[in-house]
Amino acid sequence: MRQIWTKVNSSNNIWRTGFTTIAFVISLRLVGWLQFFECTAFDTFMQLRPEESIDERILIVGINENDINRIKAYPIPDRDITVLLNKLKTYQPTVIGLDIIRDLPQVPGHPELIKTFKEIKNLIVVEKVLPDRSGSTFNPPPSLPQEQIGFTDAVADTDGKQRRSLLAVSNLQRKWRFSFTLKLAKTYLKTQGFPLENVDDDPYAMRFKSTKLPRFQPNSGGYIQADAAGSQILINFRNRRKPFHLVSLTQIQNGKINPDWIRGKIVLIGMTSPSAKDYVNSSGMNSENAALNYGVEIQAHVVSQLVSAVLDNRPMINVWADGWEYLWIIVWGIFGLSLGRLIRNPLKMLLSITIATICLILICYLLIIIGWWVPIVPAFLTLVFNGVGLAAFYRYDEALRYRIRDRQLIIDQIFDAIHSHPLQTLNIILREVQSDESLSPQEFISKLQQLNQQLRDVYDLIKREAVSELDSFYFQQEKRLDLSQPLDDILFEVYNEVVEQDYTYFNNIKQKVLKFEAMDERNLTIEQKRSLCSFLEEALRNVKKYAVGITRLEVICTQEDGKNVIRVADNGLKFETMADLSSHLGFGTKLAQNLGKQLGGEFKRYPHFPKGMVCQLSWSANKLWFWRLF
């Protein structure tokens, strides 16, 4: 019963340590130390998604360096913007978005531009409603209704990258405003029969009929206490190196354009010139340089995301509730802990953790593809820490406990040897000396020699334990066996050494049956192999000690019925009943029983009929999973 409780307490300690590891990883996540790694993993998954098709609904008119050099002016004059807008109008696009600041006149051509703004009712222009670090904002062009104005304010993460899009927010006058991208998508989808609507249970959320836009929360995905003001969404970038048709200002003015790219489509006008420095840093895009994405390209991605979600059922980026995310992390931690308890072999453990990690990555990747972002970094940490770290800790703890138990048995054995032999002999000598019938000098010397030998035996026992090395087994201080060799070879050497030391006795045995064959030692530690050597040595020495009149000896070290077996059998002293075995159940038997439990096998000692004794240790190399779990 005591052993059962010891095993239960040890198991509880392992599980307690595992859950402490899970709690530690969750704590790291709660304080935000894993956010950078989570967002980096998210960006990587976004780039590794299957390539998508070009969004034919969107055209980008990029004013590039060649356009600026041809016009010989920057900012682009109002006159050239007017010509561009009127040219696009002739192709009948559904909506035009001008992502260029026009709060101040850029002569020449300012009156003409104002007139064009008023004439083109499907034109959306930009403003900035939230102050930047310097406290600056900019106004939209004058004389335009609010329905044709959208803000271009963006939300950057702590690493300077944009993964979110701000769709609606209150300006400094506490008036609710829509973004430039939302206005473009709203105008286009309205012509398709999908008006923008509010959501009943969330005043900040929006939807296009049945398509609800999942609003970003402070702890969405890998974020921890992020700024979720207004109405934000996670950007689901279209995974393609060139996801939209892109033409220049010069191509539009010269008419070198496919009319079908414009008619009934969404047209965005913006700067694609390095000198304009309208760059956005976003690693989630499939681009050559994450830090050199043009602002108008980001706007096109958000518009495409909104429109495609409504018309094509392309997934938005969704996240689980906090409770489900932490349950997910805990499950992977428990799985890693179970692997650590089930698998002993280090290579198998490494392989299992690698396979489990690949499965985790694959699951998270597939979920990203269908629009779900789940925590991968904390799940990976709990899996690895519990699987590898606790496996190593458990193996060390288990080996240490068995080593302590063996050492305690050795100490008990030494105490018993001192008490039973030298002290008893000394007591006899003292009693004889003090008695009237004193010992003769010859008898006295004989007793002292006996006492001397007994003390030397105790000394040899202690010395033999003291000189043990990690990868060696010693018979005497000068005789060493290399435990890194195959187990059957080591055991055969043990047999030879014992026979050599007691050659006269073993040579008189008429019949010897020896069988040393390869055994499954994949899960054995060096310490366990040393213990097996000690077991065989003890069993052979017991033959000499107890087997009276022996004529046959069997030493079997092999595999039988899927088990490793070490068996020593003789036909010496005959035991009439099992009770006769009790006189021979000493410390060697206790060590053998302890070794059997450690290996998950069985030690048996039983009569060999018609006479003799069988000493057998057997264990299976492949244990059942439920035996190792506790």
N, C-alpha and C positions, 0 to 999 in steps of 0.2 A: 504493500500500500504506500509506503514511504517513497519507493522508486516511482510509482505512478504519479504521486503529487510532485515529485522533483521534475519529472518530465513535463507535466502540465505547467508548472511554474516557469520552466525554461521556455516552453512554447509561448506562454503569455508574455514573457520578456521580449521575445522576437517580434511578436505581433505589436507589442507596445512600441518597440523601437521603429517598426515600419510605419505605424500611424504617426509617430513623432516626425518622421521624415516627410510624410505627406503634409502634415501641419506646417512644417518649416517651409516647404515649397509654396504652399498656399499663402503663407505669410509674406514671402518674397513677392508674390503676385499682388497681394493686397496693397503693399507699399509702392508698387509701380516699378520695381526693379527688373521685371521681365517684359515690360511694355516694348522696349526697343527691339528685343529679340522676337517678340510676337509679331510686331509690325514688319520686321525684316522677313520673317517666314511668310507672312501674308503676301508681301511684294513678290517673293520668289514663286509662290504658288500661282499668283496672277500671271506672271510671265511664262510659266510652264504650261498653261492651259492650251488646249488645241486651238489651232489658228481659225479665226472666224472670217466670214466673208466681208467684203466692202459694204458699208451702209450706203446704198444708192439714194437714200432720201436726203443726204447732206452733201453740200458742196462748200469748200473753203476757198475763198478768194484771198490769197495771201499777198500782201504788198511787200515785195522782196527788195533786195539791194539793187537789182537791175532797174526796178521801177523807180526807185528814189534817184538813181543816177540819171535816168532818162528825163524825169521831171525836173531834176536839179534843185530840189527843195525838200526840206524836212523840218517840221511836220508837213505831211501832204496837204497842199492848199485845198480850200473848200471847193474851188472850181473843179479839180480832178475828182473829188469825192462825188460832186454833183453829177458829172458825166458818167461815172461808174454806176451810181444808183439808177439813173435814167436808162442806161443801157441794160441793166439787169431787169428793170421793170418791163421792158419789151418782151422778155422771155417768160413772163408770168409765173414767177415763183410764188409759193404759198406764203412764205414769210422771209423777210430779210433781216439779218441781225448785224448791226454796225458796232463792232467791238473796238472802236477808236474814239478817244476823248474829243469831244467837240463842244466844250463849255465856253470856249473863247473863239472869236473869229480868226481864221487863218486865210488871210487875203492872198490872192484875189478870189472873188466868187462867193463871198459870204451871203449876200442877199439871195442869190440863186439857190444856195444850199438850203436856206431857211424855207424858201418856197417849195423846194423838192420834199423837204421833211413833211410839210403840211399836205402835200399831194399824195404821197405814198402812205396809205393807211395800214399797210401790212409791214411797216418798218418798225423795228425795235432798236432803241439806242441805249447807251449805258450811262450810269452814274455810280458814284461811290458814296454810300450812306454811313459807313462806320469809319471813324478816324484811324489813320495808321499811327506808327510810333511818333511821328512828328505832329500828330493831331490834325492832319490834313484830310479833306474830302474833296470831291469835285462834283459839280452840278451837271445835269443833262443839258443838251441843247435847248435853247429857249423856244417857247411857243408850241411845245408838244404836250399832249394829254398824258396822264399818268399811265394809261393803258399801253402806251408805246415806250415805256421806260422800265428798264430793269437794272438792278445793281450788279456789279462785278466783284464784290467783296468775296475774298476766299479765306478759308481756315486752314492754316498750316499746323502740322504737328510739331512736337518739341525738337524733332530732328530736321525741321525745315522742309519736309516733304508734304505734298498735298495728297491725301487719301479720301478726303470728305468734300462734299459740295454743300454750300449754304444756299438753300432754296428760298427761304423767307426769314425776315428778321424785322425788328422794330428799329426805326432810325432814331436820330437824336431827338426828334420831336415826338417820339413814342408812336409813330404811325407805322402800320404794318406794310412792308414792302416785299415784292417778289423779285427774285433774281432774274438776270438776263436770260439764263438758260431755261428757267421755268417759263418765262414769258414766251420764248420761242416754241417750246414744246406745247404749251397751252394753246397757242394760236394754231399750230399745225394740227394737233389732235382734235381741236374743236371742229375743224373742217371734216374730220373723219368720224364725227359723232361721239366724241369722248370728252365731255366738258370736265373741267377741274372742279372738284367738290370737297367739302370738309368732311372730317371723320367725327362721328357722334361722340365717341368715348375719349377723344384726344383733340383738344382745340388747336394744337400745333401741327397735327398730322393732316395729310391730304391724300386724295385718291382721284383716279380717272375711272369713273364707274366702279367696276369690281377690282381694279388694280390699285391696291393700297401701297403708298410709298413708305417703306419701313424707316421710321424716324430714328436717327442716331441718338443713343443714350450715353451718359457719362462712362458706363462700364461696358459698352458694346465691344464684343470681340476681345481683342488683346488690350484695349484701352482701360485705364484706371483713372477715374475722376477727371475725365477730359471735359473740356468746355463744350457743352451740348446746347448752347443758347440758340434760340430761334428754331428753325426746322432744317435739319441737316440729314443727308444720306451718305452712305459709303459709296464711293465711285466704283462702278464695275466697268473698268476700261475695256474697250473693244480690243481683243487680242489679235492685232495684226500690225505689221510694220507700217503699212500705209492703209489705214482703215477708211479713209474718205478721199474722194476726188479733190485734188488741189490744183488750182489754176492761179495765174498771176494777174495783176491789174492790166498789164499790157495785153495779155491774151484776150481779156474781156473787151477791151477797147478796140482791138483789131478784129474781133469777131471770130477768133480762132478757138472756138469752144463748141462742144456738143450741146445743142439746145436741150436735149433730154436730161442733161445733168442739172438743169435749172428749172424747167417747167414743172410746176406742181411740187417743188422741193423746198428744202430749208437751206438758205444761203447765209453763210457767216463771213463777214469781212473783218480782217484783222492784220496785224503786222507779223510778217515772217522774215524780218530783216534782223541780222545780228546787231546792227547799230541801234535798233530800237530798244534792245535789251528787255523785251517783254517775255521773260523766261519764267517757267514754273518747274520746280524740282519735284518729280514724281517717279518713284521706282516701280510702280505698279504697271506702267505702260511698257509696251513692247517697242522700245525706241533705242537708237544707237547710244544716246547719252541721256541718262535719267535727269540730269540737271539742266538740260538744254531743250526742254519742251516748250513750244510757243503757247502763250496764253490762249490764243484762239483755238488751238488743238484741244486743250483741256475742256474748253467750253463746248466744242463739238462732241467730245466723248460723253459729257453729261447729257446733252440734248439727245444724243443717240441712245443713251441708256434709258431715258424716260420714254421716248417714243417706242423703242423696241420692246420695252417691258409691256406696254399697253397693246401694241399691234402684233407682236411676234411671240409674246409670252417669254421673252428672254429674262432670265432671273435677275432680280435685284440682289444685293448682298444682305443676307439676313443673319441674325445671331440668335443664340439660345438665351433664355433667361439665366440670371446669375446662378440660381440653384442648380439648374441642369449642367451648367459649365463646371461647377465645383464637384458635382457628382461624377461627371466624366473624368475629372482629374483623379478623384479618389479611386475609381474603378481601375484605372491604369496603374495606380500605385499598389493596389491589392494584387493585381495580376502580376506585377513585378515581384512583389513579396512572395507570392505563391511559387513563381519560377525559382526564386532563390532558395526556397525550402525544398522544392522537389528535385532539383538537379544538383548533383555533387561534382561531376566532372567539370573542370574550368573551361575546357574547350567547348563542351556541350552548352555550358552556361552562356558563354560568349556568343555561340551560334544562336541559341534560343533568344537572347536579348536582341541580337541583330535582326532576326526574323520578326520579332514582336515590334521592333522599331520601324522596320519596313512596312509592316501592316498598319501601324499607327500613321505613318506618313502617307501611305496610300489612301487610307480612309479619309484623312483630312483633305488630301488633294481632291478626291472624288467629291467630297462635300463642297469644296470651293467651286468646282465645276458647275454644280447644281445650285450654287448661290448661298451656301451656308459656311460661315466662318466660325470654327470651333477652336478652342485653345490647344495648341500642339506643344509649345515649349514646356509649360508646367507638367503636362501629361508625360512628355518624354523624360523630364527630370525625375519624376516620381517612379517611373518605370525603371530607369537605369539605376538610380540610387538604391531602390529596394531590391532590384534584381541582382545587380553586381555587388553593391556595397554590403547589403545585408547577407547575401550569400557568403561573401568572404568572412564577414563578422560571425555568422552562424557556424561556418566550418571551423573557424578559429576557436570559438566558444565551445563547440562540441569536442574538438580535439583536446582543448585544455581541460575540460571537465573529466574526460576519460583518462588523461594523463595524471591528473591529480588523484583520481580514484586508484589508478595503478600504483602511484607512488605511496599512497596510503596503505595499500595492501603490502607493498614491499617493506614499509616501516613496521607494519604489524608482523610481517614475516621475520624481520630482523629481531624485533622484540621477542617474538616467540622462540627464535633460535637461541638468543642469549639466555632467556629464562629457562628453556627446556634442557639445554646442554651445558654451557659453561657454568652457570649459576648452580645447577643441580650437582655437577661434578665438584665444584668448589665446596658446596654444602656437605657433600659426602666426605671430602678430604678433611674438612674442619671437624666433622662429627667423629671421624675415625681418630684424628689426632687427639681430640679431647677425651676420648673413651679410654678405658683401662687397657683395652686390647689395641695397642697402637699398631700402625702399619709397619711392615718390614721396609727397609730402604728400597728394595726392588719394587715392591707394590707402590710405595710413595712416588717413586720416579715414574712408574707407569701411569699413575693417576695424573701427575703433573704433565706428562707428555700428552695424555688424552685431553686435558684442559687446554694445553697449548694448541693442539690441532683444532679443537672446537673454536677457540678464539680466532685462529687463522681462517677458518671457514667463514666466520662472520665477517672478518675483514675482507676476504675475497668477494663476498657477496656485495658488500658496500662499494668496494673498488670497481667492480664490474658495472654497477649502475652509474657510478660517477664518470666513467670514461666514455659513456655512450655518446656517439655523434649523430647528427641528424640523418645522414645517409649511410650509416654503418651499423653492423651488429657484431658484438664482441663475444667470443667464448672465453678468451683470456685476454690480458692486456696486449699481447703480441699477436693475437689471431683475430683478423678482421674480415667481415664479409661485406661486399658492396651491395647495398639494398636497391641500387638502380638497375640491377640485373633482373632477368625474368624470374618470376616467383618460383617456378618449378626448379630452376637451376640453384637458386638460393637454398631452398629446402633440401635439395639433394646434398649440398655442401654441409648443411647443418647435420644431416644424418651421418655423413662421412666423419665429421669432426667428433661427434658423440661416440661413434663406433671406435675411432682411433684412440680416444682417451680411455675407453674401457674395452680395449681390444680383446683381452683374455676372455672376458665374460661373453661378449657378442660373438666371438669366433667359435665358441662352444655350442652356439645355437645351430642345430643341424639344418633347419629349413628356413630360408628367408624369402619372402615374397615382396619384391620392391616394385613400385609403380610411380614414376614421377613424370607426369605429362603436363603440357601447357594448360594454364588455368586463366580464367578471365579476371584480370587484375586492373581493368580500366578505371574502376572507381576506388581503388585502394590508395591510401596515403602511405608515405614512407613509415610513419609511426605505426600504422596498422600492419605493414609488412614485417616490421621489427617484432611486433607482438606475435605474429604468426610463427616467426622463427623461435621465439621463446616458448610458444605453445608446443611446437614439435620437440624441442630440446627437453622440456619438462616431461612430456609424455614418454620419451625414450628413456630418460633417467628413472622414471617411475617403474618401467619394465624391470630394470636392474634391481630396483629397491624392493619391489613387491612380488614379482613373478618368480615363484619358486619352482624349479624343475622345468623350466621352459625349454621346448624343443622346436617351436615354430613361431616366427615373428612376421607379421604383415605390416608394411608401411606403405600406405596408399595416399598419393597426392595427385588428384585428377579432377575431372568434371563428371558428374553423374546426374542424369535427369535435369540438366540445366542448372545444377548447383556445383559450386566449388566444394571439394571434400578433402579434409586431411584426417586420415584414420590410422590409428596404431592399435593392432590387435595381437594378443599373445595367448598361449595355452598353458600358462603357468598356474599360480595358486587358484584353487577352485573355491568360489563363493557359493555358499548354500542358499542364502537369502539376500534380498536387497539391503537388509539391515546391516549386513557385513560390510557394505560399502562405506558406511558412515565413518569408520575409522580412518579412511583414506581421503575424506573430503576436506583437504587443508587449503592453504592459501593458493597453491597452484590451481586448484579447482575453481576457486573464486575468481582468479585472474582469467581463466578460460571462459567462465560464465560471463564475465564482464566483456570480454572480447566478442563473444557470440552476440550479445545485445548490441554492442557498438556496430557490428557488421550487419545487424538486422537478420542474423541467422540463429543457429542453435548449437549449444554444446551438450553432448550426451556422453555419459559414462555408464556402461551396463555390462553384465556378465556375458562372457563368450562361451556358450555351452559347447561341449560338456564341461569345459573348465577354461579359466583364463579371464581376460578383461579386454573390453573394447573402449577406446578413448577416441571420440570423433567430434570434429568441428566442421559444420557445413553452413554455407551462406550463398545467397543468390546475388549475382552481380547486378541484375536488373530488378529493382524493387518496384512494388506497386505504388502508384502515386499517393494513395490514401494513407500508406504506412509512413511516408516521408513528411506528410503535411503536418503531423503533430509530433 
